[in-house]
Amino acid sequence: MKAVGLVVEYNPFHNGHQYHLHTSKNETNADVVIAVMSGSFLQRGEPALVSKWTRTEMALRGGADLVFELPYVYCTQHAEHFAYGAILLLEAAGCDTFCFGSEQGKIEPFLSLYQLIKEKKAEYDQYVVKYISEGNSYPKASSLAFYELVSDVLDLPDLTKPNNILGFQYVKAALDHSFRIKPCTIRRIHSDYHDQELPDQPIASATSIRKALMRQQDLESTSSYLPSESFLLLRSYGEFHDWEKYWPLLKYKIMSSSTDELEAIYEAEEGIQYRMKENVLEASSFNEFVSKVKTKRYTWTRIQRLCVHILNHVKKEQMKSAMNQNSYLRILGMTEKGRKYLNLNKKKIELPLISRISSVQHLGLELDISSAFIHSLALDFPSQKKLRKREFQPPIFL
């Protein structure tokens, strides 16, 4: 059975995701679609809108055949580590190709860019160092370095575009590690990644859908942008998760920690803990807090990711140890076709396959479970209890 792999967050699963899923399957002539999906917290340093189990069911009802969890050690990282973890899992699962959405829409320019940067790596790195020394964040410095190299080269992916950035990192991960899996891409249609408002046509950005959903009275306004199954699952979920619901917990963690204790947290660098301590009592909300801490160098996303690690109390040494362990494929859900694929290929799968957790003996899994528990704290106690129990039950089967 031929498999195409997708790297996803599905926060939530909307019409654009369904288009990407079905088009990827058709373009690659795949028999099954395998999704590697972020768990409870996401790459831009945000809590997922709903639990990973609800998002898994959305994915399966939307056409995915297998959903694996992208572990915490990868899904809460900057683009390069995030991409490596995701492609590593799709490679291990035996996918023939991975397919990502991009503003570029053609794979050849990504391959050309990879080769160009590889050939000029020393020059590229020098530009990155130069722009960081001028006070730019790493993402901004990387973008400026990119333009120094390719200013006179046509038809290369624009690395200021978020999907192109991730797409290039997926391609880089596969080629740097000589994986068998082959890259492909399809063009994003209609909505832009960062669009804030719902459009007139049926494909909207996840950002605009989340913004409308967080205004509870606008729940119905999102129905035309979501597959009916996704909308029904959202409507029955109850309270949605966003940073403001965790703000009192985060505020307590920062206030009760010394600057040395905060410095030990993963991604706490360059004295950012001092800015956090200085501003935590001056902010009435999470958004106001990040606005006060943010600078040219400390980007919003970087601060959010650090806040995720503070909330989950993930230290540098703990993350380093977890990343040094072999990874694993934890199954969140599957269809009958997905189960058939596993039965045919399980002897070839290169990483431990986990369908049910009985005893945890892996630092990465411990982080996945503890972060799921903390993610549940935004809900009422019966819902928290239900989600904690769900962590130790079998995958969803449709």
FITORBA-349810 format. One line per 2 residues: number of its first residue (from 1); their letters; for each residue x, y, z of C-alpha. Coordinates in nm, 4 decimals, always signed. Layout:
BEGIN
NUM) a) X:Y:Z  ...
END
This chain:
BEGIN
1) mk) +0.0000:+0.0000:+0.0000  +0.1373:+0.3389:-0.1027
3) av) +0.1305:+0.6024:+0.1726  +0.1512:+0.9822:+0.1666
5) gl) +0.2483:+1.1614:+0.4865  +0.1187:+1.4966:+0.6114
7) vv) +0.2537:+1.7157:+0.8916  -0.0450:+1.8762:+1.0619
9) ey) -0.1856:+2.0577:+1.3639  -0.5557:+2.0668:+1.2597
11) np) -0.6316:+2.3488:+1.4986  -0.9100:+2.2929:+1.3990
13) fh) -0.9530:+2.0717:+1.0882  -1.1145:+2.2987:+0.8268
15) ng) -1.2032:+2.2984:+0.4556  -0.8503:+2.4006:+0.3543
17) hq) -0.7090:+2.1026:+0.5422  -0.9572:+1.8723:+0.3715
19) yh) -0.8553:+2.0121:+0.0316  -0.4869:+1.9576:+0.1174
21) lh) -0.5499:+1.6028:+0.2397  -0.7514:+1.4868:-0.0616
23) ts) -0.5341:+1.6677:-0.3169  -0.2173:+1.5217:-0.1626
25) kn) -0.3645:+1.1727:-0.1843  -0.4701:+1.2203:-0.5458
27) et) -0.1461:+1.3886:-0.6593  +0.0666:+1.1062:-0.5173
29) na) -0.1702:+0.8183:-0.6077  -0.1555:+0.7082:-0.2447
31) dv) -0.3683:+0.4330:-0.0948  -0.3478:+0.5694:+0.2600
33) vi) -0.2956:+0.9087:+0.4235  -0.0761:+0.9173:+0.7339
35) av) -0.0828:+1.2327:+0.9476  +0.1757:+1.3261:+1.2081
37) ms) -0.0149:+1.5671:+1.4322  +0.1054:+1.7961:+1.7108
39) gs) -0.0179:+1.7020:+2.0554  -0.1534:+1.9365:+2.3234
41) fl) +0.0713:+2.2362:+2.2516  +0.1702:+2.3705:+1.9122
43) qr) +0.4718:+2.4912:+1.7163  +0.3981:+2.8632:+1.7597
45) ge) +0.3773:+2.8212:+2.1370  +0.0009:+2.7935:+2.1791
47) pa) -0.2312:+2.5472:+2.3503  -0.4352:+2.3514:+2.0968
49) lv) -0.7939:+2.4772:+2.0677  -0.9336:+2.1336:+2.1587
51) sk) -0.7782:+1.8078:+2.2769  -0.5604:+1.5962:+2.0490
53) wt) -0.8281:+1.3253:+2.0646  -1.0983:+1.5523:+1.9227
55) rt) -0.8586:+1.6744:+1.6539  -0.7686:+1.3119:+1.5727
57) em) -1.1346:+1.2274:+1.5207  -1.1701:+1.5319:+1.2931
59) al) -0.8723:+1.4081:+1.0895  -1.0061:+1.0532:+1.0548
61) rg) -1.3521:+1.1738:+0.9577  -1.1870:+1.4132:+0.7114
63) ga) -1.0000:+1.1379:+0.5254  -0.6843:+1.0493:+0.7204
65) dl) -0.6220:+0.6762:+0.7732  -0.3573:+0.6918:+1.0475
67) vf) -0.2784:+0.9679:+1.2970  +0.0452:+0.9624:+1.4955
69) el) +0.1265:+1.2109:+1.7691  +0.4201:+1.4431:+1.7081
71) py) +0.5877:+1.4330:+2.0509  +0.6213:+1.7392:+2.2726
73) vy) +0.9989:+1.7399:+2.2171  +0.9336:+1.8240:+1.8493
75) ct) +0.5939:+1.9932:+1.8299  +0.6923:+2.2843:+2.0579
77) qh) +1.0162:+2.3639:+1.8762  +1.1331:+2.6184:+1.6200
79) ae) +1.0815:+2.5249:+1.2558  +1.3996:+2.3216:+1.1995
81) hf) +1.3515:+2.0842:+1.4955  +0.9750:+2.0643:+1.4368
83) ay) +1.0288:+1.9659:+1.0741  +1.2999:+1.7111:+1.1510
85) ga) +1.0821:+1.5322:+1.4090  +0.7816:+1.5206:+1.1795
87) il) +0.9682:+1.3914:+0.8739  +1.1577:+1.1409:+1.0897
89) ll) +0.8249:+0.9890:+1.1996  +0.6794:+0.9815:+0.8483
91) ea) +0.9984:+0.8136:+0.7233  +0.9807:+0.5574:+1.0033
93) ag) +0.6127:+0.4908:+0.9273  +0.7082:+0.3895:+0.5737
95) cd) +0.5558:+0.6805:+0.3808  +0.6603:+0.7018:+0.0174
97) tf) +0.6099:+1.0791:+0.0004  +0.5232:+1.3732:+0.2212
99) cf) +0.3156:+1.6560:+0.0850  +0.2914:+2.0060:+0.2289
101) gs) +0.0938:+2.3139:+0.1360  +0.2984:+2.6132:+0.0275
103) eq) +0.2632:+2.9559:-0.1254  +0.5088:+2.8388:-0.3956
105) gk) +0.3102:+2.5337:-0.5106  +0.5982:+2.3581:-0.6947
107) ie) +0.8613:+2.1310:-0.5404  +1.1489:+2.2064:-0.7822
109) pf) +1.2179:+2.5569:-0.6415  +1.2492:+2.4102:-0.2906
111) ls) +1.5031:+2.1565:-0.4150  +1.6963:+2.4312:-0.5973
113) ly) +1.6973:+2.6487:-0.2850  +1.8222:+2.3602:-0.0726
115) ql) +2.1111:+2.3044:-0.3124  +2.1930:+2.6759:-0.3292
117) ik) +2.2044:+2.7213:+0.0486  +2.4043:+2.3995:+0.0876
119) ek) +2.6642:+2.5251:-0.1606  +2.6807:+2.8676:+0.0070
121) ka) +2.6368:+2.7569:+0.3669  +2.9424:+2.9404:+0.5028
123) ey) +2.8325:+3.2640:+0.3361  +2.4739:+3.2148:+0.4550
125) dq) +2.5858:+3.1518:+0.8151  +2.7979:+3.4688:+0.8088
127) yv) +2.4980:+3.6756:+0.7038  +2.2857:+3.5179:+0.9794
129) vk) +2.5465:+3.6064:+1.2436  +2.5729:+3.9600:+1.1033
131) yi) +2.1982:+4.0250:+1.1194  +2.1626:+3.8716:+1.4664
133) se) +2.4447:+4.0979:+1.5895  +2.2377:+4.3922:+1.4612
135) gn) +1.9579:+4.2961:+1.6989  +1.7370:+4.0852:+1.4712
137) sy) +1.5654:+3.7656:+1.5828  +1.6955:+3.4392:+1.4344
139) pk) +1.3952:+3.3997:+1.1974  +1.4382:+3.7577:+1.0732
141) as) +1.8160:+3.7163:+1.0400  +1.7655:+3.3923:+0.8433
143) sl) +1.5213:+3.5666:+0.6110  +1.7592:+3.8587:+0.5500
145) af) +2.0479:+3.6171:+0.4892  +1.8324:+3.4296:+0.2401
147) ye) +1.7720:+3.7480:+0.0417  +2.1436:+3.8295:+0.0385
149) lv) +2.2043:+3.4959:-0.1363  +1.9134:+3.4829:-0.3792
151) sd) +1.8449:+3.8469:-0.4683  +1.9346:+3.7766:-0.8323
153) vl) +1.7851:+3.4264:-0.8565  +1.4312:+3.3911:-0.9894
155) dl) +1.1575:+3.1447:-0.8950  +1.2808:+3.0418:-0.5509
157) pd) +1.0430:+3.0064:-0.2547  +0.9828:+3.3290:-0.0631
159) lt) +1.1046:+3.2443:+0.2873  +0.9076:+3.5281:+0.4439
161) kp) +0.5935:+3.3175:+0.3842  +0.5138:+3.0843:+0.6790
163) nn) +0.4221:+2.7745:+0.4796  +0.7251:+2.8150:+0.2540
165) il) +0.9459:+2.8399:+0.5645  +0.8134:+2.5149:+0.7099
167) gf) +0.8063:+2.3484:+0.3695  +1.1726:+2.4285:+0.3119
169) qy) +1.2582:+2.2840:+0.6544  +1.0684:+1.9621:+0.5682
171) vk) +1.2666:+1.9300:+0.2454  +1.5921:+2.0097:+0.4264
173) aa) +1.5222:+1.7478:+0.6961  +1.4594:+1.4768:+0.4357
175) ld) +1.7645:+1.5615:+0.2236  +2.0070:+1.6322:+0.5094
177) hs) +1.9375:+1.2883:+0.6577  +1.9177:+1.0994:+0.3252
179) fr) +1.5676:+0.9740:+0.4033  +1.3910:+0.7567:+0.1459
181) ik) +1.0708:+0.9620:+0.1667  +1.0220:+1.2041:-0.1254
183) pc) +0.8878:+1.5614:-0.0940  +0.6005:+1.7146:-0.2855
185) ti) +0.3908:+2.0283:-0.2418  +0.0574:+2.1731:-0.3457
187) rr) -0.0313:+2.5400:-0.3603  -0.2333:+2.6913:-0.0777
189) ih) -0.5544:+2.8370:-0.2149  -0.7557:+3.1424:-0.1130
191) sd) -0.6762:+3.2272:+0.2506  -0.3444:+3.3495:+0.3843
193) yh) -0.1928:+3.1765:+0.6887  -0.2211:+3.4900:+0.9055
195) dq) -0.5639:+3.6153:+0.7863  -0.7558:+3.7412:+1.0900
197) el) -1.1098:+3.7668:+0.9509  -1.3402:+3.5103:+0.7932
199) pd) -1.3552:+3.5510:+0.4123  -1.6468:+3.5321:+0.1678
201) qp) -1.5310:+3.2006:+0.0169  -1.5377:+2.8628:+0.2042
203) ia) -1.1642:+2.8266:+0.2743  -1.0494:+3.0359:+0.5690
205) sa) -0.7285:+3.0432:+0.7705  -0.7208:+2.8488:+1.0968
207) ts) -0.6298:+3.1802:+1.2657  -0.9524:+3.3495:+1.1544
209) ir) -1.1604:+3.0441:+1.2493  -1.0051:+3.0288:+1.5979
211) ka) -1.0616:+3.4017:+1.6443  -1.4311:+3.3586:+1.5622
213) lm) -1.4637:+3.0462:+1.7789  -1.3168:+3.2236:+2.0812
215) rq) -1.6020:+3.4714:+2.0495  -1.8532:+3.2125:+2.1638
217) qd) -2.1479:+3.3878:+2.0021  -1.9773:+3.3413:+1.6631
219) le) -1.9638:+2.9605:+1.6758  -2.2297:+2.9247:+1.4064
221) st) -2.0479:+3.1714:+1.1796  -1.7675:+2.9173:+1.1283
223) ss) -1.9891:+2.6341:+1.0025  -1.9371:+2.7040:+0.6301
225) yl) -1.5564:+2.6922:+0.6729  -1.5497:+2.3506:+0.8394
227) ps) -1.6494:+1.9990:+0.7317  -1.9765:+1.9165:+0.9068
229) es) -1.8071:+1.6526:+1.1280  -1.5512:+1.9062:+1.2508
231) fl) -1.8203:+2.1617:+1.3283  -2.0278:+1.9095:+1.5264
233) ll) -1.7226:+1.7985:+1.7252  -1.6381:+2.1597:+1.8073
235) rs) -1.9952:+2.2383:+1.9060  -2.0041:+1.9457:+2.1472
237) yg) -1.6593:+2.0119:+2.2962  -1.7537:+2.2821:+2.5443
239) ef) -1.4870:+2.5336:+2.6497  -1.2072:+2.6005:+2.4037
241) hd) -0.8448:+2.6284:+2.5131  -0.6520:+2.9518:+2.4703
243) we) -0.3641:+3.1196:+2.6529  -0.5855:+3.3430:+2.8655
245) ky) -0.7272:+3.0378:+3.0458  -0.3734:+2.9415:+3.1538
247) wp) -0.2642:+3.2972:+3.2399  -0.3214:+3.2648:+3.6190
249) ll) -0.1175:+2.9416:+3.6223  +0.1619:+3.0889:+3.4145
251) ky) +0.1630:+3.4076:+3.6226  +0.2001:+3.2033:+3.9404
253) ki) +0.4843:+2.9963:+3.7893  +0.6795:+3.3072:+3.6886
255) ms) +0.6142:+3.4914:+4.0161  +0.7101:+3.1957:+4.2349
257) ss) +1.0272:+3.1114:+4.0391  +1.3623:+3.2822:+4.0827
259) td) +1.5459:+3.4136:+3.7777  +1.7892:+3.1213:+3.8146
261) el) +1.4996:+2.8743:+3.8147  +1.3514:+3.0393:+3.5054
263) ea) +1.6903:+3.0332:+3.3334  +1.6934:+2.6527:+3.3719
265) iy) +1.3731:+2.6268:+3.1623  +1.4163:+2.5151:+2.8012
267) ea) +1.4561:+2.8089:+2.5577  +1.5198:+3.0651:+2.8354
269) ee) +1.8152:+3.2541:+2.6902  +1.9860:+3.5924:+2.6788
271) gi) +1.8335:+3.7175:+3.0026  +1.4717:+3.6967:+2.8869
273) qy) +1.3758:+3.5717:+3.2353  +1.4511:+3.9181:+3.3764
275) rm) +1.2055:+4.0826:+3.1366  +0.9439:+3.8259:+3.2364
277) ke) +0.9920:+3.8891:+3.6088  +0.9809:+4.2664:+3.5530
279) nv) +0.6559:+4.2585:+3.3565  +0.4507:+3.9731:+3.5019
281) le) +0.2835:+4.1903:+3.7697  +0.2185:+4.4730:+3.5256
283) as) +0.0066:+4.2662:+3.2843  -0.3636:+4.1950:+3.3261
285) sf) -0.3706:+3.9262:+3.0541  -0.1432:+3.6886:+2.8673
287) ne) -0.1571:+3.9009:+2.5518  -0.0617:+4.2117:+2.7460
289) fv) +0.2245:+4.0223:+2.9123  +0.3731:+3.9045:+2.5804
291) sk) +0.3330:+4.2548:+2.4368  +0.5376:+4.3947:+2.7264
293) vk) +0.8122:+4.1293:+2.7060  +0.8378:+4.1291:+2.3256
295) tk) +1.1279:+4.3094:+2.1603  +1.2904:+4.3031:+1.8177
297) ry) +1.4986:+4.0050:+1.9279  +1.2413:+3.8305:+2.1503
299) tw) +0.9642:+3.7560:+1.9009  +0.6061:+3.6859:+2.0017
301) tr) +0.6367:+3.3219:+1.8959  +0.9637:+3.2735:+2.0836
303) iq) +0.8101:+3.4129:+2.4038  +0.5009:+3.1946:+2.3629
305) rl) +0.7128:+2.8814:+2.3226  +0.9110:+2.9691:+2.6350
307) cv) +0.5807:+3.0211:+2.8186  +0.4711:+2.6719:+2.7103
309) hi) +0.7885:+2.5279:+2.8643  +0.7449:+2.7316:+3.1830
311) ln) +0.3835:+2.6176:+3.2138  +0.4907:+2.2545:+3.1649
313) hv) +0.8044:+2.3026:+3.3793  +1.0323:+2.1590:+3.1102
315) kk) +1.3983:+2.2182:+3.1880  +1.6873:+2.2320:+2.9433
317) eq) +1.8479:+1.9132:+3.0718  +1.5147:+1.7298:+3.0641
319) mk) +1.4497:+1.8288:+2.7017  +1.8053:+1.7446:+2.6002
321) sa) +1.7771:+1.3975:+2.7554  +1.4376:+1.3343:+2.5919
323) mn) +1.5681:+1.4395:+2.2498  +1.8689:+1.2085:+2.2853
325) qn) +1.6417:+0.9060:+2.3275  +1.5067:+0.7210:+2.0259
327) sy) +1.1688:+0.8485:+1.9137  +0.8474:+0.6450:+1.8793
329) lr) +0.5229:+0.6288:+1.6845  +0.2277:+0.6735:+1.9167
331) il) -0.0991:+0.5945:+1.7396  -0.3785:+0.8399:+1.8227
333) gm) -0.6294:+0.6993:+1.5745  -0.6856:+0.4876:+1.2639
335) te) -0.9441:+0.3670:+1.0174  -0.9844:+0.0105:+0.8951
337) kg) -0.7562:+0.0948:+0.6031  -0.5003:+0.2376:+0.8452
339) rk) -0.5079:-0.0788:+1.0542  -0.4593:-0.2876:+0.7410
341) yl) -0.1562:-0.0734:+0.6487  -0.0041:-0.1296:+0.9937
343) nl) -0.0626:-0.5037:+0.9766  +0.1105:-0.5194:+0.6387
345) nk) +0.4044:-0.2975:+0.7366  +0.4614:-0.3306:+1.1115
347) kk) +0.7713:-0.5479:+1.0651  +0.9264:-0.2748:+0.8479
349) ie) +0.8409:+0.0163:+1.0786  +1.1655:+0.1490:+1.2180
351) lp) +1.0542:+0.2988:+1.5509  +0.8612:+0.1537:+1.8478
353) li) +0.4894:+0.1468:+1.7685  +0.2759:+0.2462:+2.0679
355) sr) -0.0968:+0.1885:+2.0662  -0.1646:+0.1925:+2.4394
357) is) +0.0362:+0.3236:+2.7325  +0.0541:+0.0932:+3.0316
359) sv) +0.3757:+0.2050:+3.1994  +0.5782:+0.5067:+3.0931
361) qh) +0.9519:+0.4494:+3.0605  +1.0408:+0.7186:+2.8106
363) lg) +1.1101:+1.0847:+2.8883  +0.9416:+1.1932:+2.5654
365) le) +0.6219:+1.0052:+2.6475  +0.6268:+1.1455:+2.9994
367) ld) +0.6290:+1.4949:+2.8498  +0.3445:+1.4068:+2.6108
369) is) +0.1291:+1.2793:+2.8965  +0.2089:+1.5517:+3.1492
371) sa) +0.1509:+1.8243:+2.8886  -0.1855:+1.6653:+2.8028
373) fi) -0.2770:+1.6758:+3.1736  -0.1782:+2.0424:+3.1970
375) hs) -0.3637:+2.1210:+2.8744  -0.6799:+1.9763:+3.0315
377) la) -0.6657:+2.2276:+3.3207  -0.8542:+2.4828:+3.1084
379) ld) -1.1669:+2.2645:+3.1417  -1.4048:+2.1787:+3.4245
381) fp) -1.2981:+1.8998:+3.6600  -1.5111:+1.6172:+3.5054
383) sq) -1.3644:+1.7000:+3.1621  -1.0115:+1.7094:+3.3064
385) kk) -1.0641:+1.3674:+3.4612  -1.2000:+1.2275:+3.1343
387) lr) -0.9005:+1.3521:+2.9334  -0.6491:+1.2224:+3.1881
389) kr) -0.8102:+0.8798:+3.1644  -0.8141:+0.9009:+2.7838
391) ef) -0.4321:+0.9133:+2.7749  -0.4183:+0.5472:+2.8830
393) qp) -0.6894:+0.4100:+2.6557  -0.6555:+0.2594:+2.3045
395) pi) -0.6415:+0.4756:+1.9904  -0.9592:+0.6037:+1.8262
397) fl) -1.0812:+0.3549:+1.5667  -1.3243:+0.4493:+1.2901
END
